[in-house]
Amino acid sequence: MSDLGSEELEEEGENDLGEYEGDRNEMGERHGHGKARLPNGDAYEGNYEHGKRHGQGTYKFKSGARYVGEYVKNKKHGQGTFIYPDGSKYEGEWVNDLRHGHGVYYYVNNDTYTGEWFAHQRHGQGTYFYAETGSKYVGTWVNGQQDGAAELVHLNHRYQGKFLNKNPVGPGKYVFDIGCEQHGEYHLTGVEREEEEEEETLVTVIPKWKATRITELALWTPTLPEKERPADRAGQEEAPGAEGRDEPAEEAQPLTDLSEGEMDSLRPGEEEGDIAREEREEFHYDSLDQGNISFEEEENRPSDLLD
């Protein structure tokens, strides 16, 4: 079955319908390059093998859709691009007429999904980009749904945690560009609403955020191993020159020799840095709300922090 359900078999039999122009083998089968017009109005141009589409080809649907890519025994199989009637497009791998493997889907609203597919659905690791907001979901997908460990990245903050059926659930944290992290946990709550026409009660799941603590970002600073420090290398280079003279070589002196008074003069600066850091931590605690926020409101958090 094709993506749109109109791709028909072209095997010639008792009821030979449609038109074909191209190469044939000794048995009269379509074999090599050819053009075909199917009875339903679709058209194909490309390679054939023993009467079936096989190899590179272009299939045009009467609906306006188009597939350009590889075929194996009349099925889309391998690398190919499918352009749908609404203008959306998929570029990637196919297996037995299904999106399967790695591919990119371009949606009509300019959203994009780049990642793994399984049996025509988003499945595995992938990134979904939301064109309207500039946000993106980077993580695991299961049967077309956001499910598993992931990161939801926004313009000035991001959320890291686990998702279940598109909703964040369990422990996680918000990482803000201003230099702090808000740790907490999402709880799923159900809200009942009634359908007027069918008179049925439906339960809508809403994630609620419970903040627990705020911490500063842990910054990483590169350090050199002891044997690779410049001071050690300088001392090693001076020693051979001293051995060439009768005078004994002097021991390598440290690069800086500070008296106790000079060391004391540096300590107040360190204490001031500690005080400034404590003031920033107090500012973070005052700026962030420790109460519950809904997942739909989390995009408003950065503006609160900047204020």
FIPA-104133 format. One record per residue: x, y, z of N, C-alpha, C in turn. Coordinates in steps of 0.001 Angstrom, whole numbers, padded with zeros to 6 digits, always signed. Example, Ala and Ser with C-alpha at 12.3 -4.5 7.8 and 13.67 -1.06 7.14 Angstrom:
2
+013190-005690+007800+012300-004500+007800+013200-003300+007800/+012850-002250+007080+013670-001060+007140+012900+000030+007870/
//
This chain:
307
+000852-001197+000000+000000+000000+000000+000879+001235+000000/+000489+002223-000737+001286+003437-000831+000927+004404+000275/+001612+005545+000266+001350+006563+001271-000049+007138+001148/-000562+007228-000059-001884+007816-000274-002903+006796-000752/-002506+005564-000874-003452+004520-001208-003849+004472-002670/-003132+005156-003569-003512+005151-004970-002428+004590-005867/-001354+004103-005265-000260+003543-006055-000603+002093-006369/-000870+001804-007612-001344+000484-008013-000225-000342-008606/-000440-001659-008611+000527-002545-009244+000464-002369-010750/+001603-002564-011403+001658-002402-012846+001972-003717-013556/+001793-004830-012861+002076-006100-013495+001066-006342-014619/+001565-006756-015738+000695-006998-016879+000122-008410-016798/-001140-008530-017013-001787-009823-016963-002891-009892-017986/-003941-010602-017652-005040-010758-018583-005708-009421-018867/-005905-008605-017807-006513-007287-017976-005407-006239-017987/-004817-006036-019142-003721-005087-019270-004298-003700-019510/-004288-002876-018470-004837-001534-018564-003713-000520-018432/-003956+000692-018926-002955+001727-018856-002037+001713-020065/-001066+002600-020048-000145+002735-021169+001291+002614-020677/+002148+002070-021516+003559+001931-021171+004404+002184-022403/+005486+002904-022206+006440+003161-023267+007835+003019-022691/+008567+002019-023173+009903+001819-022656+010475+000465-022983/+011493+000075-022262+012230-001165-022520+011469-002380-022002/+011721-003519-022662+011176-004807-022239+012261-005873-022385/+012093-006954-021657+013036-008066-021791+012527-009080-022810/+013234-010193-022920+012872-011203-023907+011502-011810-023641/+011075-011764-022368+009772-012323-022022+008651-011302-022199/+008974-010129-022654+007964-009106-022868+007626-008302-021620/+008351-008514-020550+008089-007776-019313+008733-006391-019389/+008164-005472-018639+008775-004151-018520+010101-004314-017798/+011158-003925-018455+012485-004188-017906+013438-003131-018447/+014026-002335-017557+014870-001226-017958+014182+000086-017651/+014387+001082-018485+013767+002379-018257+012478+002485-019055/+011465+003093-018397+010209+003239-019092+009292+004263-018444/+008191+004577-019181+007167+005482-018695+005840+004758-018700/+005050+004993-017653+003752+004318-017554+002693+005292-017066/+001497+005135-017640+000326+005863-017156-000674+004840-016662/-001028+004934-015379-001918+003956-014777-003374+004325-015038/-004276+003355-014930-005691+003626-015178-006289+004672-014243/-005761+004795-013036-006327+005759-012080-005807+007176-012302/-004948+007383-013288-004437+008720-013575-003052+008979-013041/-002508+008091-012238-001145+008250-011757-000161+007974-012888/+001075+008408-012707+002102+008201-013730+003423+007864-013057/+004207+007027-013759+005520+006634-013241+006527+006670-014370/+007715+007171-014042+008830+007132-014975+010082+006742-014213/+010730+005695-014686+011924+005231-014006+012311+003833-014438/+012987+003146-013556+013507+001813-013867+012509+000712-013513/+012553-000329-014311+011748-001528-014094+012659-002751-014066/+012156-003784-013405+012850-005070-013435+011814-006176-013366/+011736-006963-014410+010784-008061-014506+009347-007592-014250/+008984-006486-014866+007612-006006-014822+007249-005186-013595/+008197-004918-012706+007903-004167-011486+008826-002957-011368/+008315-001912-010718+009153-000743-010449+010318-001181-009563/+011521-000938-010001+012688-001421-009271+013881-000537-009617/+014420+000151-008588+015503+001092-008809+015016+002518-008642/+015678+003444-009303+015336+004857-009166+014147+005192-010059/+013205+005969-009485+012044+006352-010268+011283+007511-009647/+010343+008059-010441+009481+009155-009988+008029+008754-010202/+007268+008797-009134+005856+008439-009205+005030+009689-008897/+004144+010059-009828+003285+011225-009670+001846+010778-009475/+001269+011215-008361-000118+010892-008055-001037+011934-008696/-002229+011516-009038-003197+012442-009621-003625+013501-008604/-003416+013226-007333-003767+014185-006277-002770+015339-006198/-001636+015213-006885-000604+016238-006824+000601+015820-006005/+000499+014715-005278+001641+014214-004506+002678+013627-005457/+003910+013487-004940+004992+012985-005783+006041+012292-004925/+006520+011152-005435+007609+010428-004778+008771+010309-005746/+009965+010690-005281+011184+010576-006076+012190+009801-005245/+012527+008604-005699+013460+007812-004911+013583+006396-005416/+013959+005514-004509+014259+004127-004857+013053+003222-004638/+012943+002220-005516+011914+001193-005428+012564-000182-005380/+011891-001110-004721+012261-002521-004744+010978-003325-004902/+010815-003956-006038+009642-004790-006331+008339-004030-006074/+008201-002867-006689+006992-002035-006656+006777-001303-005338/+007680-001383-004399+007512-000718-003115+008612+000327-002912/+008241+001426-002284+009244+002443-001931+010195+001828-000912/+011456+001774-001256+012414+001069-000408+013798+001648-000661/+014401+002223+000390+015690+002877+000264+015543+004364+000523/+016341+005171-000147+016278+006622+000018+015237+007207-000929/+014419+008121-000378+013411+008740-001226+012806+009975-000594/+012197+010803-001433+011533+012032-000999+010071+011968-001419/+009178+012186-000466+007744+012181-000749+007191+013570-000454/+006576+014187-001468+005944+015494-001326+004435+015283-001319/+003783+015698-000248+002355+015445-000068+001524+016562-000693/+000235+016308-000918-000618+017322-001559-000702+018631-000785/-000580+018587+000550-000682+019817+001339+000624+020602+001376/+001681+020089+000758+002961+020781+000726+003983+020260+001720/+003583+019408+002642+004549+018820+003564+005440+017836+002806/+006601+017535+003393+007581+016720+002674+008373+015853+003642/+008661+014627+003187+009523+013717+003945+010720+013344+003090/+011911+013468+003671+013142+013062+003014+013865+012073+003912/+014094+010869+003405+014787+009906+004242+014648+008489+003743/+014715+007562+004692+014724+006132+004373+013311+005552+004364/+013129+004564+003500+011857+003844+003367+012122+002345+003427/+011148+001610+003981+011194+000152+003990+009782-000357+003735/+009597-001073+002626+008287-001652+002286+007180-000605+002304/+007396+000503+001623+006410+001582+001484+006179+002386+002761/+006993+002200+003780+006812+002905+005052+008040+003748+005377/+007822+004903+006020+008945+005686+006530+009607+004874+007644/+010857+004556+007450+011525+003645+008381+013030+003888+008306/+013634+004219+009458+015056+004564+009495+015219+006020+009874/+016175+006683+009283+016416+008099+009583+015808+008965+008495/+015133+010048+008921+014524+010933+007942+014138+012271+008538/+013817+013212+007649+013404+014558+008043+012019+014824+007463/+011099+015283+008320+009741+015608+007868+009552+017118+008018/+009152+017780+006914+008896+019216+006906+007374+019419+006884/+006834+020008+007946+005392+020181+008074+004939+021491+007431/+003629+021585+007196+003064+022754+006534+003274+024020+007362/+003218+023909+008688+003376+025082+009555+004845+025431+009807/+005740+024829+009013+007194+025073+009091+007861+024365+010257/+007131+023561+011019+007771+022701+012008+008571+021623+011279/+009574+021079+011946+010365+020001+011355+010651+018928+012401/+010732+017698+011944+011193+016589+012783+012364+015924+012084/+013459+015772+012822+014663+015127+012301+015051+014001+013242/+015044+012780+012737+015402+011681+013618+014995+010333+013056/+014740+009409+013980+014472+008026+013619+012978+007773+013433/+012681+006847+012508+011315+006433+012210+011227+004922+012298/+010024+004452+012663+009785+003007+012696+008341+002758+012268/+008175+002003+011179+006845+001645+010687+005965+002880+010501/+006510+003912+009860+005771+005117+009472+005560+006115+010612/+006107+005854+011798+005913+006743+012939+007255+007201+013496/+007248+008390+014141+008454+008860+014828+008736+007895+015984/+009917+007333+015991+010226+006313+016991+011743+006232+017158/+012210+006451+018400+013648+006452+018676+014101+007848+019070/+015312+008200+018709+015857+009519+019027+015519+010505+017912/+015029+011683+018311+014681+012671+017304+014521+014056+017889/+014540+015059+017012+014400+016459+017402+013227+017073+016651/+012284+017649+017401+011144+018331+016799+011300+019817+017056/+011312+020596+015974+011490+022047+016070+010153+022739+015851/+009761+023612+016817+008521+024375+016731+008841+025746+016130/+008396+025956+014885+008761+027179+014169+008154+028421+014809/+006960+028324+015349+006272+029503+015875+006954+030061+017116/+007425+029200+017996+008015+029647+019253+009544+029580+019259/+010138+028830+018336+011587+028660+018343+012053+027601+019312/+011128+026922+019972+011483+025859+020919+011738+024558+020172/+012366+023615+020857+012568+022307+020251+012635+021223+021317/+012102+020066+020942+012125+018878+021798+013223+017963+021284/+014163+017619+022163+015286+016763+021798+015266+015551+022727/+014941+014380+022171+014888+013217+023044+014259+012009+022382/+013583+011208+023204+013072+009910+022790+011617+009996+022347/+011293+009195+021324+009936+009080+020809+009530+007611+020814/+008237+007362+021102+007696+006005+021070+006350+006049+020357/+006262+005337+019239+005015+005259+018463+004443+006644+018148/+005303+007559+017765+004867+008882+017353+004684+009888+018470/+004866+009475+019731+004655+010361+020870+005974+010657+021587/+006043+011847+022209+007198+012192+023032+007148+011342+024294/+008137+010466+024451+008083+009490+025538+009505+009079+025901/+009925+009383+027149+011257+009010+027602+012079+010218+028003/+013361+010007+028211+014261+011082+028619+014425+012075+027480/+014333+013383+027804+014418+014398+026757+014738+015757+027362/+014939+016714+026456+015205+018100+026834+014320+018996+025974/+013558+019879+026627+012709+020836+025924+013404+022187+025997/+013931+022646+024862+014786+023830+024812+013973+025031+024331/+014008+026124+025122+013355+027375+024754+014419+028441+024496/+013996+029658+024230+014935+030706+023852+015905+031059+024970/+015435+031129+026219+016317+031528+027322+016308+030570+028506/+015725+029418+028327+015767+028392+029372+015430+027050+028740/+015650+025999+029519+015363+024656+029030+014904+023774+030175/+014122+022741+029812+013688+021769+030826+014291+020421+030497/+014841+019758+031522+015436+018442+031364+014737+017457+032278/+014232+016369+031699+013523+015372+032487+012971+014268+031609/+011913+013630+032090+011269+012543+031353+009875+012963+030904/+009438+012360+029788+008130+012659+029224+007339+011362+029074/+006018+011491+029162+005119+010360+028976+003902+010855+028209/+003736+010361+026978+002619+010783+026129+002568+012312+025995/+003695+012893+025630+003850+014325+025389+003937+015164+026658/+003668+014594+027830+003651+015360+029076+004901+015092+029907/+005496+016131+030517+006614+015905+031440+006112+015220+032704/+006910+014314+033230+006492+013566+034414+007720+013221+035252/+007540+013258+036589+008607+012872+037490+009629+013976+037725/+010768+013620+038325+011802+014616+038645+012400+015241+037392/+012792+016505+037518+013428+017220+036418+013965+018551+036898/+014423+019351+035975+014929+020670+036363+014831+021638+035188/+014658+022924+035540+014707+024015+034580+016084+024662+034677/+016733+024847+033566+018044+025489+033513+017866+026840+032827/+018164+027917+033558+017954+029274+033056+019274+029899+032628/+019219+030696+031571+020432+031316+031040+021033+032354+031983/+020270+032841+032963+020802+033831+033895+021758+033207+034909/+021847+031856+034907+022852+031211+035743+022335+030452+036935/+021144+029868+036839+020634+029072+037954+019792+027923+037433/+019547+026966+038301+018719+025810+037990+017619+025672+039039/+016417+025382+038581+015298+025141+039495+014939+023661+039412/+015122+022952+040512+014849+021523+040574+013438+021290+041109/+012833+020218+040681+011493+019914+041157+010962+018638+040544/+009630+018540+040515+008999+017316+040027+007641+017644+039429/+007314+016949+038332+006009+017102+037689+005067+015999+038158/+003837+016400+038492+002779+015456+038846+001640+015620+037848/+001127+014504+037361+000026+014543+036414-001305+014528+037153/-002150+015498+036874-003469+015586+037486-004528+015536+036392/-005662+014926+036700-006731+014791+035723-007836+015806+035962/-008308+016398+034880-009423+017340+034936-010554+016796+034078/-011718+016622+034659-012847+016068+033928-013603+017166+033187/-014024+016837+031975-014873+017749+031216-015884+016924+030431/-017076+017469+030253-018159+016743+029607-018315+017179+028164/-018595+016199+027308-018904+016469+025920-020410+016661+025782/-020812+017804+025229-022235+018116+025142-022972+017186+024198/-022387+016902+023041-023094+016109+022052-023214+014654+022481/-022122+014047+022893-022143+012629+023251-022431+012388+024721/-022458+013441+025522-022722+013344+026957-021765+012371+027635/-020503+012458+027245-019488+011617+027850-018521+012480+028649/-017987+011891+029707-017024+012599+030548-015611+012205+030144/-014843+013185+029723-013462+012943+029325-012516+013521+030369/-011395+012856+030566-010405+013289+031550-009189+013832+030804/-008885+015099+031055-007718+015735+030455-006574+015754+031471/-005418+015248+031070-004255+015183+031956-003478+016494+031862/-003242+017103+033016-002494+018358+033079-001301+018174+034013/-000063+018427+033529+001108+018313+034398+001244+019541+035303/+001520+019314+036576+001726+020386+037561+003156+020321+038085/+003821+021479+038116+005219+021555+038532+005325+021911+039997/+006089+021150+040762+006358+021413+042174+007850+021658+042343/+008235+022917+042602+009647+023263+042770+010125+022875+044161/+011357+022402+044247+011924+021982+045534+013130+022827+045953/+014019+023148+045031+015203+023940+045401+015772+024629+044163/+016623+025647+044430+017291+026389+043373+018789+026346+043628/+019541+026061+042600+020997+025985+042724+021643+026790+041603/+022918+027124+041803+023671+027785+040746+024149+026755+039741/+024472+027239+038551+025041+026359+037543+026430+025918+037970/+026757+024658+037735+028087+024140+038043+028976+024388+036834/+029871+025388+036966+030749+025742+035858+031994+024879+035869/+032427+024462+034696+033611+023616+034561+034797+024464+034145/+035916+024306+034859+037136+025058+034561+038252+024075+034241/+038887+024183+033074+039965+023240+032727+041204+023473+033580/+041878+022396+033976+043101+022474+034774+044158+021582+034144/+045430+021985+034306+046540+021202+033791+047010+020209+034847/+047389+018995+034427+047972+018050+035399+049255+018614+035988/+049649+018070+037141+050822+018568+037847+052070+018530+036969/+052269+017462+036213+053499+017322+035436+053528+018234+034225/+052382+018825+033840+052345+019659+032648+052264+021148+032973/+052327+021531+034226+052244+022938+034579+053452+023704+034039/+053263+024928+033563+054383+025714+032997+055517+025932+033968/+055228+026145+035262+056268+026386+036260+057198+025200+036362/+056605+023984+036308+057431+022787+036407+058332+022652+035191/+057785+022954+033999+058598+022847+032787+059728+023870+032785/+059479+025100+033323+060519+026120+033380+061654+025678+034287/+061330+025072+035431+062349+024596+036349+063197+023510+035741/+062531+022625+034921+063265+021541+034297+064216+022062+033231/+063865+023168+032548+064732+023715+031508+065944+024431+032098/+065839+025037+033293+066940+025770+033906+067964+024829+034522/+067570+023690+034998+068460+022782+035703+069620+022307+034845/+069420+021881+033584+070574+021411+032786+071612+022494+032582/+071235+023766+032420+072206+024844+032227+073077+025026+033443/+072544+024831+034613+073322+025001+035845+074291+023864+036036/+073976+022682+035576+074873+021537+035758+076159+021713+034956/+076120+022533+033878+077315+022710+033047+078361+023579+033717/+078021+024320+034786+078970+025171+035488+079420+024506+036781/+080575+025048+037350+081094+024492+038603+080196+024829+039766/+079465+025969+039646+078626+026369+040753+077420+025447+040841/+076968+025145+042051+075782+024284+042192+074549+024996+041653/+073684+024199+041068+072454+024765+040504+071518+025199+041608/+070915+026369+041384+069967+026871+042369+068628+026162+042190/+067936+025992+043275+066619+025368+043203+065649+026320+042523/+064715+025741+041762+063721+026560+041047+062847+027280+042051/+062761+028612+041876+061960+029422+042788+060527+029516+042269/+059589+029632+043171+058199+029806+042729+058046+031111+041959/+057066+031154+041073+056863+032318+040231+056450+033531+041040/+055752+033338+042132+055313+034453+042977+055675+034153+044407/+056175+035204+045112+056550+035052+046510+055816+036125+047292/+054708+035760+047909+053867+036712+048615+054123+036614+050111/+054224+037799+050738+054365+037843+052198+053015+037615+052838/+053017+037460+054176+051758+037236+054880+050847+038440+054731/+051414+039645+054722+050582+040838+054562+049907+040872+053207/+050658+040487+052171+050073+040479+050835+049002+039413+050724/+049218+038267+051387+048196+037227+051355+046936+037699+052050/+047118+038440+053176+045950+038947+053888+045194+039945+053042/+045922+040717+052215+045239+041717+051401+044362+041078+050348/+044644+039809+050004+043819+039133+049007+042570+038516+049617/+042614+038200+050890+041481+037502+051514+040205+038318+051512/+040227+039634+051793+038960+040382+051765+038284+040317+050405/+039082+040338+049334+038479+040234+048008+037754+038914+047843/+038351+037853+048388+037695+036555+048294+036405+036558+049084/+036419+037185+050257+035197+037242+051056+034137+038067+050360/+034564+039156+049686+033589+039958+048954+032955+039149+047838/+033774+038296+047201+033206+037445+046159+032185+036491+046728/+032482+035952+047938+031512+035054+048572+030232+035779+048896/+030346+037011+049400+029140+037781+049747+028328+038081+048504/+029036+038482+047426+028309+038778+046177+027591+037548+045678/+028270+036369+045823+027627+035139+045364+026404+034816+046208/+026489+035058+047529+025335+034819+048391+024188+035758+048044/+024531+037030+047691+023470+037967+047304+022793+037512+046020/+023595+036967+045081+022979+036470+043853+022069+035293+044144/+022501+034416+045077+021644+033278+045421+020345+033759+046041/+020419+034791+046942+019193+035318+047532+018308+035933+046460/+018924+036594+045482+018131+037185+044387+017419+036092+043613/+018107+034961+043378+017481+033863+042646+016293+033310+043429/+016455+033151+044741+015370+032608+045538+014185+033555+045560/+014473+034880+045613+013363+035832+045629+012682+035918+044281/+013473+035691+043190+012916+035880+041860+012064+034713+041431/+012381+033488+041907+011664+032307+041446+010567+031926+042433/+009438+031562+041902+008309+031134+042708+008490+029678+043082/+008381+029364+044354+008556+027994+044807+007262+027195+044731/+006184+027802+044286+004905+027108+044254+004737+026294+043005/+003491+025893+042707+003181+025079+041551+002986+025958+040335/+003486+025494+039175+003193+026140+037910+002819+025056+036925/+001955+025377+036000+001558+024390+035011+002590+024355+033906/+002608+023239+033175+003570+023080+032091+003322+024092+031001/+002063+024534+030815+001753+025512+029791+002298+026884+030140/+002537+027145+031444+003025+028445+031875+004531+028518+031924/+005228+027384+031697+006666+027392+031926+007417+028274+030967/+006834+028627+029815+007520+029524+028912+007540+030953+029448/+006649+031270+030411+006634+032598+031002+007650+032760+032121/+008284+031654+032549+009194+031722+033687+010399+032623+033416/+011002+032566+032216+012208+033395+032026+011959+034880+032203/+010778+035394+031757+010501+036807+031915+010393+037181+033383/+009840+036262+034205+009770+036525+035644+011156+036624+036229/+012057+035740+035772+013402+035742+036337+014146+037006+035967/+013968+037453+034702+014721+038632+034265+014248+039881+034948/+012911+039933+035304+012385+041084+036021+012984+041146+037410/
//
